[in-house]
């Protein structure tokens, strides 16, 4: 998160300062828009949608005066490979492909949590995981609309968190809106500033923040006509790792190398499929004309004892393929994923399968650890809202969200382990680790019901 500058800290603590609050907040926005962190977020998004740097590559040649000019006649295949999407989707599917389980000591609270974490919110959490790996951190915004608790995933590159000694004290949320100046339509950038005492809206224009005269300062939420400001701002971060560094940071150079080599190999095959033409006494000076005559008429005019000799040239494709395979292996190793083209994947089982999943499992364990604090804040917000709605006082109640990992062919092992744990662990613990159970409380209730029927 962005740390406060020395000159800004004095202002926020109430000391005399030459800069106005709007000027300080505008500095945060300018710094963020030019920051390396935001640039990497945008790079991660581009590569996820297969818009790799190779797409912008040009081929060059030496001009008549010795200068470099773009060679528009040369083959310029720009083949991008979507490794990043596969790795990100793999991690999200591994963690959130199966419905996660929610449990709490208070059964009523557990039931309300399961009701709120409906299929839509569960899908949102999977997308939050994708965004976190893609951009380093994902943000959820807590909402209350028409008496319904909700959570909205925000675009991370538009959220500017402001911290003071590790505590989130403010958030600038950027968004664009179509506005009209006379009959002309244009996009304008707005910034919402969320602080402990409410929300203010500004127009961000030419590096300055201008208070929006059409929008008054408001509380965080309006519930039944009453405004509420939360002690903790309703923005919840879900980081990919402690440093909030996206996956693209670790594998971009390898992906670029793979794209370049594959594209160059294709260009070489198209331009020179293993043959070198040697001209002797060619009756002309324009090699372009020679290529056109050869291609169109299959005839080339030469002088005296001139001619054309075709010499075979060695094809470097085999060495390039070896390099590409090394790149691919490194991408999956540093990206901590499972290469589905690995020949061992089809025959591995048991311990061997778990070994192939080691890197993915370790990375996802780190994600799960980072997400725990975010889940806890979601539970805290839900408990606060339920209290306001008069649906029960669950403030301070603890709840646990258990992710059921979607590892290939591990289902049988998990079930077997659950069976072997009977008598050693509580039924609730066993059910929370069973791959078929999504709602622990409902499953326990159903088991109790069946037991009663069997005894009657």
Buried (B, 14 or more C-beta within 10 A) or exposed (E): BBEBEEEBBBBBEEEEBEBEBBBBBBBBBEEBBEBEBBEBBEBBBBBBEEBBBBEEBEBEEEEEEEEEEEBEEEEBBBBBBBBBBBBBBBBBBBBBBBBBBBBBEBEBBBBBBBEBBEEEBEEBBBEBBBBBBBBBBBBBBBBBEEEEBBBEBBBBBBBBBBEBEEEBBBBBBBBEEEEEEEEEEEEEBBBBBBBEEBBBBBBBEEEEBBEBEEBEEBBBBEEEEEEEBBEBBBBBBBBBBEEBBBBBBEBBEBBBBBBBBBBBBBBBBEEEEEEEBEBEEBEBEEEEEBEEBEEEEEEBEBEEEEEEEEEEEEBEBEEBEEBBEEBBEBBBEBBBBBBEEEEEBEEBEEEEBBEBBEBBBEBBEBBBEBBEEBBBBBBBBBBBBBEBBEEBEBEEBEBBBBBBBBBBEBBEBBBEEBEEBEEEBEBEBBBBBBBEBBBBBEBBEEEEEEEEEEEE
